Amino acid sequence: MLKRKVDNGATLAITQFFFKNDLFEAYLERVRRAGISIPIVPGILPVHDFARVSTFAGRCGATIPDWLRRGFEGLDNEPQSRAMVAAALAAEQVNDLIARGVDRFHFYTMNRAELTFAVCHLLGLRPRIGFAQQELAKAS
């Protein structure tokens, strides 16, 4: 399917979300062996609600590893702790991919931008202060 998209002009691909980096790496190897050289950007999903994400994963064929399931055990009624665990686990996944040579990422925010913001913060990424913010800061 990807080969057909590339043959029709695709210059970049974004994967569905996944939690097992070894599977992404194996996929990337298969794609490269098939002669596909476009950038493949991994789709990262910080888990905002484990039950929902688990159901969604089942529908689209993504697997939920036991370590991820254990990470969210007992946090159903602890939204702040759940968010901290979610950000930490997603940052850990991204750091592992960076160690494997990946340098681009697509975050599925699921309308939870604050969780992705926390992941980026853990990764050392900070927003740049825009012109309007600088002007506002000067006026204060």
N, C-alpha and C positions, 0 to 999 in steps of 0.2 A: 504494500500500500504506500509506504513512504517513497519507494523508488518511483512509483507512478507520479506522486506529487512533485518530486524533484524533477522528473522528466517534463512536467508541465510548468516548471518555473519556480518552484519553492526554493528559497535561499536560506531558510532557517526553519528548524522544527522545535517545538516545545512538547515535552512528554506530559503524559498524565501524571498525577502525583504518585509517589511511591515512598516506601519507608525502608526498603532494603537496597542499600547502595550497590551491593554486589550484583543485583539484578540489572540495575542501570548500566553498570560497567559491562556486563555480559551483552546487554542489548547494543551498547555502543560498539563493541567488538564485532557483533554480527552485522551491524549497519556498515561499518567500515569495510568488512570483508565483501559485502555486496557492492562495493564501489561508491557508496554514498559518502560524500565528503563535506556536506553542509554542516554548519554548527548545530548540535543537538543540545538544547537547553533543558536541564532537568526541572521538572515541576515539583515544587516543595509546598507541602500543606501543613502549616502549624495547626495542631489539633486543638481546636477551640471547644469541641464537644465530642468526647470519645465515642459515645453511642451513635451519634449522627454520622461521624466520619466512618465508623465501622460499617454501618449500614450502606453508606455511599460507596465505600471501598468494595463491598460485596457485589454491588450492582455493576461496577465497572471493572472488576477483575483484579483489583489491587489487593495485595495480601497485608494482613496486620500481624507483624511479628510479636511473639510473646513478650519481649522486652518492652515494647510499646504498651501493650495491654497492662502489664505489671506497673508501668509508670503512672497509670491513671487510676489504678485500683484505690477505692476508698475516697476518691475526690469528687464524687457526684454532687455533693452539697457544699463543696469548697471552691467556689469560682476563682478566688484570688490565687490559691495554691495551684489549681488546675492551670491557670494562665502562666504561672511561673514555670511549671513543669513543661508545658507546651512550648514555651519560648526556649527553654534550655535544651529540650530534645531536638527541636528544629535547628537550633544553632549548632548542636553537636553533629547532626546529619550534614549540614552545610560544611562545617569544618572538615569532616571526613572527605567530602567530595573535593574540597579545595586541595587537601593533601594528595588526592588522586589526580590532580591536574585540571579540575573543572574550574572555570573562571566566570561563568555566567549562570544566573539562576532566575527562575520565574516563580514568584510566590503566589499561590492561590490564597487570597485573603478571606474569601467567603464573607465579605462585608465585616471583617474583623481586622481592620487596618492597624489597630493598636497592638495586636499580637505580632504582626509582621514588623511593626516599628520596633518592638522589644527585641525581636530576633536580630534585626539589623544592628541595634544598639549593642547586643552581646557580641556581634561579629566585628564591632569597632567602626561601623558605618554611622556617620552623624550627618544630619541635614545641614546644608549650607544655609547661611543666613542670607535671605534674598534682599534685594534693594529696599522693598517696602518695609521689611522688618528692621533693616538698618536705620532707615529714616524714622521709623517709629521709636526705636531705641534712642536716637539722638534727641527727639522731641521730649522724651520723658525726663 
